[in-house]
């Protein structure tokens, strides 16, 4: 079920749908800037984007089980989540791997750094985790980070690949 890689301690081959869970945290990096906002204001700042992510995930989960498919690869889940969110939003360019985003970086905890700009902490982070049978713990495989101004990044925590767009 799992293999070890240099990039991640947990690298699932095929994820069992029944072994996937979601989690959401507001101001996950304890940003002093975001601490100025109340939790309801942070929720307002995130808008509908958390729902787009969760809805895209539940659609994928439902499609798999409806078609008697009970496993999915991390890379496929990552791609389907980006497509699903873009389809739910209906506006903008979606996740296009645009060169201007790639001048920056989204690290494994969601901090977005861009040359000559202040670092951005996520207002909210949503995670999809899979059960790691070898280590008997939940391991995050996909993260969705939502920043101020409708910026959103989805990161494959296993490979480190990420993509970003703006949905305002």
C-alpha positions as CSV (number, residue, x, y, z in Angstrom):
1,X,0.0,0.0,0.0
2,X,2.8,2.4,0.7
3,X,6.4,3.1,-0.4
4,X,9.0,5.3,1.0
5,X,10.5,8.1,-1.1
6,X,13.1,10.8,-0.5
7,X,10.4,13.5,-1.0
8,X,7.9,12.2,1.6
9,X,7.7,9.7,4.4
10,X,4.3,8.5,3.1
11,X,3.9,7.9,-0.6
12,X,0.7,5.9,-1.2
13,X,0.4,4.0,-4.5
14,X,-3.4,3.7,-4.7
15,X,-5.6,5.4,-2.1
16,X,-8.6,3.6,-0.8
17,X,-11.6,5.9,-1.0
18,X,-12.7,4.7,2.4
19,X,-9.3,5.7,3.9
20,X,-9.6,9.4,2.9
21,X,-10.6,12.2,5.3
22,X,-10.9,16.0,5.0
23,X,-9.9,18.6,7.6
24,X,-10.1,22.4,7.7
25,X,-8.1,24.9,9.8
26,X,-8.4,28.7,9.8
27,X,-5.2,30.7,10.2
28,X,-3.2,27.4,10.3
29,X,0.2,29.2,10.5
30,X,-1.0,31.5,13.4
31,X,-0.3,34.7,11.4
32,X,-0.3,37.8,13.5
33,X,-1.9,39.7,10.6
34,X,-4.8,37.2,10.4
35,X,-5.1,37.1,14.2
36,X,-6.5,40.6,13.9
37,X,-9.6,39.1,12.3
38,X,-12.3,37.2,14.2
39,X,-13.1,33.6,13.1
40,X,-16.3,34.8,11.3
41,X,-14.3,37.5,9.5
42,X,-11.7,34.8,8.4
43,X,-14.6,32.6,7.1
44,X,-15.9,35.6,5.2
45,X,-12.5,36.3,3.8
46,X,-12.3,32.7,2.5
47,X,-15.7,33.0,0.9
48,X,-17.1,30.0,-1.0
49,X,-13.6,28.6,-1.9
50,X,-13.6,26.0,0.9
51,X,-17.0,24.7,-0.3
52,X,-15.7,24.5,-3.9
53,X,-12.8,22.3,-2.8
54,X,-14.9,20.1,-0.5
55,X,-17.6,19.8,-3.2
56,X,-15.0,18.8,-5.8
57,X,-13.6,16.2,-3.5
58,X,-17.0,14.7,-2.6
59,X,-17.9,14.6,-6.4
60,X,-14.7,12.6,-7.0
61,X,-15.4,10.3,-4.1
62,X,-19.0,9.7,-5.3
63,X,-18.0,9.1,-8.9
64,X,-15.4,6.5,-7.8
65,X,-17.8,4.6,-5.6
66,X,-20.7,4.8,-8.1
67,X,-18.5,3.2,-10.7
68,X,-17.3,0.5,-8.3
69,X,-13.8,2.0,-8.3
70,X,-12.4,2.1,-4.8
71,X,-8.9,3.4,-5.3
72,X,-7.3,6.5,-6.8
73,X,-3.7,7.6,-7.3
74,X,-2.5,10.8,-5.6
75,X,-1.6,12.4,-8.9
76,X,-5.1,11.7,-10.4
77,X,-6.8,13.1,-7.3
78,X,-4.6,16.3,-7.5
79,X,-5.6,16.8,-11.2
80,X,-9.3,16.0,-10.6
81,X,-9.4,18.5,-7.7
82,X,-8.0,21.3,-9.8
83,X,-10.5,20.5,-12.6
84,X,-13.4,20.1,-10.2
85,X,-12.7,23.4,-8.5
86,X,-12.4,25.3,-11.8
87,X,-15.7,23.8,-13.0
88,X,-17.5,24.8,-9.8
89,X,-16.1,28.4,-10.0
90,X,-17.1,28.9,-13.7
91,X,-15.0,32.0,-14.1
92,X,-11.4,32.8,-14.7
93,X,-8.6,30.8,-16.1
94,X,-8.5,28.0,-13.6
95,X,-5.3,26.2,-12.6
96,X,-3.1,26.8,-15.7
97,X,0.4,26.4,-14.3
98,X,0.9,30.1,-15.2
99,X,4.5,31.2,-15.3
100,X,3.9,34.3,-13.1
101,X,2.7,32.1,-10.2
102,X,5.7,29.8,-10.6
103,X,8.1,32.7,-9.8
104,X,6.9,32.1,-6.2
105,X,6.7,29.0,-4.1
106,X,4.1,27.3,-1.9
107,X,5.9,25.3,0.8
108,X,4.7,22.2,2.6
109,X,2.8,24.2,5.3
110,X,1.2,26.6,2.8
111,X,3.4,29.7,3.1
112,X,3.4,31.5,-0.3
113,X,6.6,33.4,-1.1
114,X,7.1,35.6,-4.1
115,X,10.2,37.6,-4.9
116,X,10.1,41.1,-3.4
117,X,6.6,40.6,-2.0
118,X,5.7,39.9,1.7
119,X,5.1,36.3,2.5
120,X,1.4,35.2,2.4
121,X,0.0,32.9,5.1
122,X,-3.2,31.0,4.2
123,X,-6.4,32.3,5.7
124,X,-7.6,28.7,5.7
125,X,-6.1,25.3,4.8
126,X,-8.1,22.3,3.8
127,X,-6.4,18.9,3.8
128,X,-7.1,15.5,2.4
129,X,-5.4,12.8,4.4
130,X,-5.0,9.1,3.9
131,X,-4.5,6.4,6.5
132,X,-0.9,5.2,6.5
133,X,-1.1,1.5,7.5
134,X,2.6,1.2,8.0
135,X,3.0,4.0,10.5
136,X,-0.6,3.8,11.8
137,X,-1.3,7.5,11.4
138,X,-3.1,10.0,9.0
139,X,-0.8,11.5,6.4
140,X,-1.7,14.6,4.5
141,X,-1.6,13.9,0.7
142,X,-3.3,17.1,-0.7
143,X,-3.5,20.6,0.7
144,X,-5.7,23.5,-0.4
145,X,-4.5,26.9,0.8
146,X,-6.7,29.9,0.5
147,X,-5.2,33.3,0.8
148,X,-6.5,36.9,0.9
149,X,-7.7,38.3,-2.4
150,X,-9.1,35.0,-3.6
151,X,-5.7,33.4,-4.3
152,X,-5.8,29.6,-3.9
153,X,-3.1,27.0,-4.1
154,X,-3.5,23.2,-4.3
155,X,-0.4,21.2,-3.3
156,X,0.3,17.5,-3.8
157,X,2.0,16.9,-0.4
158,X,3.6,13.6,-1.7
159,X,5.3,15.0,-4.8
160,X,5.6,18.7,-3.7
161,X,3.9,19.7,-7.0
162,X,1.5,22.7,-6.6
163,X,-0.6,25.0,-8.7
164,X,-2.3,28.3,-8.0
165,X,-5.0,30.5,-9.4
166,X,-7.2,33.3,-8.3
167,X,-11.0,32.8,-7.7
168,X,-12.5,36.1,-6.5
